[in-house]
Amino acid sequence: MGTGMTPAARIAAAAEIIDSISAGLPAEKALLRWSRNSRFAGSKDRAAVRDHVFEVLRRWRSTAAQGGGSDGRSRMIGLLRQQQVDPDTIFTGEGHAPAALSDAERAAGALPEGNDLLDLPDWLADRLGASLGDRLAPAAEMLRHRAPVFLRVNTRRCSLEAAQAALADEGIETRLHGLASTALEVTAGERGVGRSAAYADGLVELQDVASQAVVEALPLSPGLRVLDYCAGGGGKALAMAARTGGEIIAHDANPERMADIPARAARAGARILTADAPEGPFDLLLCDVPCSGSGAWRRSPDGKWRLDPDGLAELCRLQAEILDTAARLVAPGGILAYATCSMLAEENGDATRGFLDRMPEWTSQFERQFLPQDGGDGFYLRLLAAPGA
């Protein structure tokens, strides 16, 4: 059991971790290394330090601007200024607190502007600007803040009202969200969700509201043969099973990503069969393809700064390859649903238009871009219809 850290010690630790990230260590590895070397830190300390680090990652450029430097210490000074906390009250040099501010540090820093204010790399600001136009600034601002926690109610097990009541009994407060009919937004007690009876009994699953909205937009009905082609941990497969009441087949290029699906399906009372080499034809095939994750950078802000143009180009190549491969598994007249958690046109509209250019007998039935200002993550969905028999 850790003895606990002062707020100032937590900030000192966050600054140290940020320096490790600046030196090239991925954020999760930097946090894990610090945690392993800091046995004195309790669970609340680790959560607080993680929150500090992720806040800075979301605001990498603006915290440097307001802190007057690019090291972890300066970025934490900048973050405190953004939070309207006087850094002098934290940087005291007493105990495990960071050293007191110098006169130069007190004088340094400026209000961010341009791409510093957007907290985006220059090249990504250009690409996202071309993709979103006047929707860029509000989307970028949303990415600077922590994402809400959403739950999907398993309506085959209980109603939304019953799920809310069960969660409230355990101190977890929720409210409905208009983007998806199955969604609850957690407003208090979010850290208790994974330990709750409602979660253990399969009444609710953690799933972003836009991800739920993507599944709601799919033309699902009982009796269809359905494949989740890039299933990952199975969140969308579970949501599809809840809608159809039937079996969903799940596949992923890396089968290890699907390791949790059997337990999750059993908890939810869903029938999901994992397949290394699924055989078509399928009436509906969902491809939630590997992508930049730009719509979900509130949750994984490290990706905002690690993506580069070559990495994006490789993702686009992979997305085209997946589309062309998956299309061969779709039944005549069936639907290929293409989804990303991206806001970049190259991965979304451009990718599906490229597919339609290569496959002119296919047609587009539906297209929607979800943005963070809609309430959840940024997601894209397009329904592509195969030629009939």
C-alpha positions in Angstrom: 0.0 0.0 0.0 1.5 3.4 -1.0 1.8 6.1 1.5 0.4 8.7 -0.9 1.9 11.6 -2.8 1.3 15.3 -2.4 -0.3 17.2 -5.3 3.1 18.9 -6.0 4.9 15.5 -6.0 2.4 14.2 -8.6 3.1 17.2 -10.8 6.9 16.6 -10.4 6.3 12.9 -11.5 4.2 14.0 -14.5 7.0 16.4 -15.6 9.5 13.5 -15.4 7.2 11.2 -17.5 6.6 13.9 -20.1 10.4 14.2 -20.5 10.5 10.5 -21.2 7.8 10.8 -23.8 9.6 13.7 -25.4 12.7 11.5 -25.7 10.7 9.0 -27.8 9.1 6.6 -25.3 5.4 5.9 -26.0 3.1 7.4 -23.3 1.8 4.1 -22.0 5.3 2.6 -21.6 6.6 5.8 -19.9 3.7 5.6 -17.4 4.3 1.9 -16.8 8.0 2.4 -16.2 7.4 5.2 -13.7 4.7 3.1 -11.9 7.0 0.1 -11.6 9.8 2.4 -10.2 7.4 4.2 -7.8 6.1 1.6 -5.4 5.2 4.3 -3.0 2.5 5.6 -5.3 -1.0 4.4 -4.6 -3.8 3.9 -7.1 -5.1 7.4 -6.7 -1.6 8.8 -7.2 -1.1 6.8 -10.4 -4.5 7.9 -11.7 -3.7 11.6 -10.9 -0.3 11.4 -12.5 -1.8 9.7 -15.6 -4.4 12.5 -15.9 -1.7 15.2 -15.7 0.3 13.5 -18.5 -2.7 12.9 -20.7 -3.8 16.6 -20.2 -0.4 17.7 -21.4 -0.5 15.3 -24.4 -3.8 16.7 -25.5 -2.3 20.2 -25.2 1.3 19.6 -26.2 1.8 22.8 -28.1 -0.3 25.2 -26.0 1.2 24.1 -22.7 4.7 24.6 -24.1 3.7 28.1 -25.3 2.2 29.1 -22.0 5.0 27.4 -20.0 7.7 29.0 -22.0 9.6 25.8 -22.9 9.3 22.3 -24.3 10.5 20.2 -21.3 8.1 18.5 -18.9 8.6 21.1 -16.2 7.7 24.0 -18.6 4.7 22.1 -20.0 3.3 21.4 -16.5 3.8 25.1 -15.7 1.8 25.9 -18.8 -0.9 23.4 -17.9 -1.3 25.0 -14.5 -1.7 28.4 -16.1 -4.4 27.0 -18.4 -6.1 25.7 -15.3 -5.8 29.1 -13.7 -3.6 27.7 -10.9 -0.6 29.9 -9.8 2.5 27.7 -10.5 4.2 29.4 -7.6 1.8 27.6 -5.2 3.0 24.2 -6.5 6.6 24.8 -7.6 7.9 25.5 -4.0 10.9 23.2 -3.7 9.6 21.9 -0.4 9.5 18.1 0.2 9.0 16.3 -3.1 7.6 19.4 -4.9 9.4 20.7 -8.0 12.0 23.4 -7.5 10.7 26.9 -7.1 10.2 29.0 -10.3 13.0 31.2 -11.5 12.3 34.8 -12.4 12.8 33.8 -16.1 10.1 31.0 -15.7 7.7 33.5 -14.1 8.2 35.9 -17.1 8.1 33.2 -19.8 5.1 32.0 -21.7 2.6 33.5 -24.0 -1.0 32.9 -24.9 -1.1 30.3 -27.7 -2.3 31.1 -31.2 -2.6 29.5 -34.6 -1.7 25.8 -34.5 -0.4 26.1 -31.0 -4.0 27.0 -30.0 -5.4 24.1 -32.1 -2.9 21.8 -30.4 -2.2 20.1 -33.7 1.0 19.4 -35.7 1.2 21.8 -38.6 0.8 19.2 -41.3 -2.2 17.6 -39.6 -3.8 21.0 -39.1 -3.5 21.5 -42.8 -5.0 18.0 -43.6 -7.8 18.3 -41.1 -8.5 21.8 -42.2 -8.9 20.5 -45.8 -11.2 17.7 -44.5 -13.4 19.7 -42.1 -13.3 23.3 -43.2 -14.9 25.5 -40.5 -15.6 22.5 -38.4 -11.9 22.1 -37.6 -11.6 24.6 -34.8 -14.5 23.2 -32.7 -13.2 19.6 -33.3 -9.7 20.5 -32.4 -10.9 22.2 -29.2 -12.8 19.1 -28.2 -9.7 17.0 -28.7 -8.0 19.2 -26.1 -10.3 17.9 -23.4 -10.9 14.5 -21.7 -13.4 12.3 -23.4 -16.7 11.5 -21.7 -17.3 7.9 -20.5 -20.2 6.2 -22.3 -21.9 2.9 -21.7 -24.0 0.9 -24.1 -27.0 -0.7 -22.4 -27.6 -4.3 -23.4 -31.3 -3.9 -24.2 -31.7 -7.6 -24.5 -31.0 -7.8 -20.8 -32.7 -4.7 -19.4 -34.1 -1.3 -20.2 -32.1 1.9 -20.1 -34.0 3.0 -17.0 -33.3 -0.3 -15.2 -29.6 0.0 -16.1 -29.5 3.5 -14.8 -31.1 2.4 -11.5 -28.7 -0.5 -11.1 -25.7 1.8 -11.7 -27.0 4.5 -9.4 -27.3 1.9 -6.6 -23.5 1.6 -6.9 -22.8 5.3 -7.0 -22.5 5.6 -10.8 -24.7 8.4 -12.1 -25.6 8.5 -15.8 -27.8 10.4 -18.3 -29.2 9.6 -21.7 -27.4 10.8 -24.8 -29.3 11.6 -28.0 -26.7 10.3 -30.5 -27.6 6.7 -29.8 -30.7 5.1 -28.3 -28.6 2.6 -26.3 -26.2 5.2 -24.8 -25.7 6.4 -21.2 -23.1 9.1 -20.4 -21.5 8.6 -17.1 -21.6 11.8 -15.1 -20.2 10.6 -11.7 -18.5 7.4 -10.4 -16.8 6.5 -13.7 -13.9 4.7 -12.1 -16.4 2.2 -10.5 -17.9 1.0 -13.7 -15.6 -1.9 -14.2 -16.2 -3.2 -10.7 -20.0 -2.7 -10.8 -22.5 -5.6 -10.8 -24.3 -4.0 -13.8 -21.0 -4.4 -15.8 -20.3 -7.9 -14.4 -23.8 -9.1 -15.2 -23.7 -7.9 -18.8 -26.2 -5.1 -18.5 -23.8 -2.5 -19.8 -20.6 -2.3 -21.8 -18.1 0.5 -22.2 -18.5 1.9 -25.7 -18.3 5.4 -27.1 -21.6 6.9 -28.1 -20.5 7.5 -31.7 -19.4 3.9 -32.0 -22.9 2.9 -30.9 -24.4 5.3 -33.4 -22.4 3.6 -36.2 -23.9 0.2 -35.3 -27.4 1.8 -35.0 -27.0 3.0 -38.6 -26.3 -0.5 -40.0 -29.2 -2.2 -41.8 -29.3 -5.1 -39.4 -32.2 -7.5 -38.9 -32.7 -11.0 -37.5 -31.5 -13.8 -39.8 -28.8 -11.9 -41.6 -25.3 -13.5 -41.9 -23.0 -10.9 -40.4 -19.2 -10.6 -40.2 -17.3 -8.1 -38.1 -14.1 -8.2 -40.3 -11.8 -6.0 -38.1 -13.3 -7.0 -34.8 -10.5 -6.1 -32.3 -11.9 -6.5 -28.8 -15.4 -7.1 -30.1 -17.3 -4.0 -29.0 -19.2 -3.5 -32.3 -19.8 -7.3 -32.7 -21.4 -7.3 -29.2 -23.6 -4.3 -30.2 -24.6 -6.0 -33.5 -25.5 -9.2 -31.6 -27.7 -7.2 -29.2 -29.6 -5.8 -32.2 -30.0 -9.0 -34.2 -30.3 -11.6 -31.4 -28.4 -13.9 -33.7 -24.9 -15.1 -34.2 -22.2 -12.6 -35.3 -18.9 -13.9 -36.8 -15.8 -11.9 -35.7 -12.5 -11.8 -37.5 -9.2 -9.9 -37.0 -5.9 -10.0 -38.8 -4.3 -10.3 -35.3 -6.4 -13.0 -33.5 -4.8 -12.0 -30.2 -6.9 -8.8 -30.3 -10.0 -11.0 -30.0 -8.9 -12.8 -26.9 -11.5 -11.1 -24.7 -14.5 -11.7 -27.0 -15.6 -15.1 -25.6 -15.8 -13.8 -22.0 -17.4 -10.5 -23.1 -20.0 -12.5 -25.2 -20.8 -14.9 -22.3 -21.3 -11.9 -19.9 -23.6 -10.3 -22.4 -25.5 -13.4 -23.4 -24.4 -12.9 -27.1 -23.5 -15.5 -29.7 -20.2 -14.5 -31.3 -18.0 -17.0 -33.2 -14.4 -16.0 -33.9 -12.9 -17.1 -37.2 -9.4 -16.9 -38.5 -10.5 -17.4 -42.1 -14.2 -16.5 -42.5 -15.9 -17.9 -45.5 -18.5 -15.8 -47.3 -20.9 -14.8 -48.5 -22.2 -12.4 -45.8 -25.3 -10.3 -46.0 -23.6 -7.5 -44.0 -19.8 -7.1 -43.5 -18.5 -4.4 -41.2 -14.9 -3.1 -41.7 -13.9 -0.9 -38.9 -10.5 -0.5 -40.4 -7.1 0.3 -38.8 -6.8 4.1 -39.0 -5.1 7.2 -37.6 -7.5 7.3 -34.7 -7.8 11.0 -35.2 -11.4 11.0 -34.0 -10.4 9.4 -30.7 -7.3 11.4 -29.9 -8.9 12.6 -26.7 -8.5 9.0 -25.4 -5.1 8.3 -27.1 -3.5 11.8 -27.4 -0.1 10.3 -28.0 -1.2 9.3 -31.5 -1.7 13.0 -32.4 2.0 13.6 -32.2 3.3 10.2 -33.4 1.5 10.1 -36.7 3.4 11.3 -39.7 2.6 11.7 -43.5 4.3 8.4 -44.3 2.3 6.6 -41.6 -0.9 8.0 -42.9 -0.1 7.0 -46.4 0.6 3.4 -45.3 -2.7 3.3 -43.4 -4.6 4.5 -46.6 -2.9 1.7 -48.6 -3.9 -0.8 -46.0 -7.5 0.5 -45.9 -7.8 0.1 -49.7 -6.4 -3.4 -49.5 -8.9 -4.4 -46.7 -11.9 -2.9 -48.7 -10.9 -4.9 -51.8 -10.4 -8.1 -49.9 -13.6 -7.8 -47.8 -15.7 -7.0 -50.9 -15.1 -10.6 -52.1 -16.9 -11.9 -49.0 -20.1 -9.9 -49.5 -23.2 -11.6 -50.9 -24.8 -10.3 -54.1 -26.9 -7.3 -53.0 -25.3 -7.3 -49.6 -23.7 -4.4 -47.7 -20.1 -3.6 -47.0 -20.0 -1.1 -44.1 -16.8 0.9 -44.0 -16.0 2.6 -40.7 -13.1 4.5 -39.2 -12.5 6.5 -36.0 -10.9 9.2 -38.2 -11.8 12.7 -39.3 -9.3 12.8 -42.2 -10.8 12.7 -45.7 -8.0 10.5 -47.0 -9.2 7.7 -44.7 -12.9 8.3 -45.2 -14.6 9.8 -48.2 -11.5 9.6 -50.4 -11.0 5.9 -49.4 -14.5 4.9 -50.3 -14.6 7.0 -53.5 -11.4 5.1 -54.5 -13.2 1.8 -53.9 -16.2 2.9 -55.9 -13.8 3.9 -58.7 -12.2 0.5 -58.7 -15.6 -1.3 -58.3 -18.0 0.8 -60.4 -20.8 -1.8 -60.1 -21.0 -1.1 -56.4 -23.1 1.8 -55.1 -23.1 4.1 -52.1 -26.2 3.9 -49.9 -25.4 6.1 -46.9 -22.5 8.2 -45.6 -22.0 10.1 -42.3 -19.1 11.8 -40.5 -19.5 12.0 -36.7 -17.3 14.7 -35.0 -16.4 15.2 -31.4 -18.7 18.2 -31.2 -21.5 15.7 -31.8 -20.8 14.3 -28.4 -18.6 11.3 -28.9 -15.5 10.4 -30.8 -15.0 11.3 -34.4 -16.3 8.4 -36.6 -17.0 7.9 -40.3 -19.4 5.4 -41.8 -20.3 4.6 -45.4 -22.6 1.8 -46.6 -21.5 0.3 -49.9 -24.0 -2.0 -51.7 -22.8 -5.0 -53.7 -24.3 -5.6 -57.1 -27.4 -7.8 -57.0 -27.5 -11.5 -58.1 
